[in-house]
Amino acid sequence: MNTRILPRFPRRIAVSLLLLAAAGSALAQVPSVDVRDAWVRATVPGQSGTGAFMKLNAPAGARLVGVSTPVAGVAEVHEMKMEGDTMRMRALERGLELPARQTVELKPGGYHLMLMDLKQPLAKDSTVPLTLRFEDAKGQKSTIELKVPVLAGPASPAGSAHKH
């Protein structure tokens, strides 16, 4: 009979609850969205817009409702999709839904962040500050501040999402 497990189990729960109680105020400030593999596409002189891409995961679910950056006059959450034979790009006025425990990828040819009215070219190997704004199901707002690397583009065919 394994009697040693029973006395240790309640202690583990008690310690976990104490840690959660002690961290309670810090938990409210921890972003509820995990951001991975973020990058911005480099530009050439005279180019007025570019895209930012990343993977987002919200364990409890959320909505990406906005983006801002000092390098662009306008920054929006966008979607590209085929409508018949035409690729259309549009701003998502209500933001992008991030279902609980599902990774949503912002990538060329799909959902992405559109940076327009650029104030200067974005050189490869530089960084761009981005502020992502989120809202959860209860209306709680949060932000995440990022410094995102500028890259020449993906090495995969995903960079050419539509055919001419």
C-alpha positions in Angstrom: 0.0 0.0 0.0 1.3 3.4 -0.9 0.5 5.5 2.2 3.3 8.0 1.6 1.5 9.6 -1.4 -1.6 10.6 0.6 0.1 12.8 3.2 2.3 14.6 0.6 -0.6 15.3 -1.8 -2.4 17.8 0.4 0.8 19.7 1.1 1.4 20.2 -2.6 -2.0 21.7 -3.0 -1.4 24.0 0.0 1.9 25.2 -1.3 0.5 25.8 -4.8 -2.4 27.8 -3.3 0.0 29.9 -1.2 2.2 30.6 -4.3 -0.9 31.6 -6.3 -2.1 33.9 -3.5 1.3 35.5 -3.1 1.5 36.0 -6.9 -2.1 37.2 -7.3 -1.3 40.9 -7.8 1.5 40.0 -10.2 -0.7 37.7 -12.2 -3.1 40.5 -13.1 -0.3 42.3 -14.9 1.1 39.3 -16.7 0.0 39.3 -20.4 -2.6 36.7 -21.2 -1.2 36.1 -24.7 2.0 34.3 -25.7 3.7 35.9 -28.7 6.3 33.8 -30.6 8.3 34.1 -33.8 7.5 37.8 -34.4 9.1 39.6 -37.3 8.6 42.6 -39.6 9.3 42.5 -43.4 12.2 44.8 -44.4 11.4 47.6 -46.9 13.2 49.5 -49.6 13.4 53.3 -49.9 10.1 54.7 -51.0 8.0 51.8 -49.9 5.1 53.1 -47.8 3.9 49.9 -46.1 4.9 46.5 -44.8 3.6 43.6 -42.7 4.4 42.2 -39.3 3.9 38.5 -38.5 3.9 36.3 -35.5 2.2 33.4 -33.7 -0.3 34.3 -30.9 -1.7 31.9 -28.3 -4.2 33.0 -25.6 -4.7 30.3 -23.0 -8.0 31.7 -21.8 -9.0 33.2 -25.2 -8.8 36.9 -26.2 -9.1 39.2 -29.2 -6.3 41.2 -30.8 -8.0 44.5 -31.1 -5.2 46.8 -32.2 -1.6 47.6 -32.8 0.5 50.7 -32.8 4.1 51.6 -33.6 6.1 54.8 -33.8 7.5 53.8 -37.2 4.2 54.0 -39.1 1.4 56.6 -39.3 -1.2 53.8 -39.5 -1.1 50.2 -38.0 -4.0 47.8 -38.4 -4.9 44.2 -37.9 -5.5 42.8 -41.4 -6.8 39.8 -43.3 -5.9 38.6 -46.8 -8.2 36.1 -48.4 -9.2 35.0 -51.9 -12.7 36.2 -53.0 -13.2 34.4 -56.3 -10.1 35.0 -58.4 -9.1 38.1 -56.5 -6.9 38.4 -53.4 -8.4 41.0 -51.1 -6.9 42.7 -48.0 -9.0 44.4 -45.4 -8.7 45.7 -41.9 -10.5 43.6 -39.2 -12.6 46.3 -37.5 -13.5 44.1 -34.6 -10.0 42.6 -34.3 -8.8 39.0 -34.6 -10.3 36.3 -32.4 -7.8 34.2 -30.5 -9.6 31.0 -29.4 -8.5 29.6 -26.1 -5.5 27.3 -26.3 -5.1 27.6 -30.1 -2.2 29.2 -31.9 -3.2 31.8 -34.4 -0.5 32.5 -37.0 -0.2 35.9 -38.5 1.6 35.3 -41.8 2.1 36.6 -45.3 -1.1 35.9 -47.3 -3.3 35.6 -44.3 -3.9 37.4 -41.0 -1.1 40.0 -40.4 -0.4 43.4 -39.0 -0.3 46.1 -41.7 2.1 49.0 -41.1 1.3 51.9 -43.4 2.6 55.4 -44.0 6.1 54.4 -42.9 8.2 57.2 -41.6 11.4 55.7 -42.9 12.6 52.5 -44.6 12.8 49.5 -42.3 16.3 48.0 -42.7 17.0 44.3 -42.3 18.5 43.4 -38.9 17.0 46.5 -37.2 14.1 46.3 -34.7 10.6 47.8 -34.6 8.7 48.6 -31.4 5.1 47.3 -31.6 2.4 47.6 -29.0 -0.3 44.9 -29.3 -3.7 45.6 -27.7 -5.9 42.7 -26.5 -9.3 42.3 -24.9 -10.6 39.2 -23.1 -14.1 37.8 -23.0 -14.9 40.0 -19.9 -13.8 43.2 -21.6 -10.5 43.3 -19.7 -7.9 45.2 -21.8 -4.2 44.5 -21.8 -1.2 45.4 -23.9 2.1 43.8 -24.8 5.2 45.8 -25.8 7.5 44.1 -28.3 10.8 44.9 -30.0 10.4 42.9 -33.3 13.3 42.1 -35.6 13.2 43.3 -39.2 13.9 40.4 -41.6 14.2 40.2 -45.4 11.3 37.7 -45.5 10.5 34.1 -45.0 12.6 31.4 -46.6 9.5 29.4 -47.4 6.9 29.8 -50.2 4.6 31.4 -47.7 6.1 34.7 -48.7 4.5 34.5 -52.1 0.9 33.8 -51.0 -0.8 34.6 -54.3 -0.1 33.9 -57.9 -0.1 36.4 -60.8 
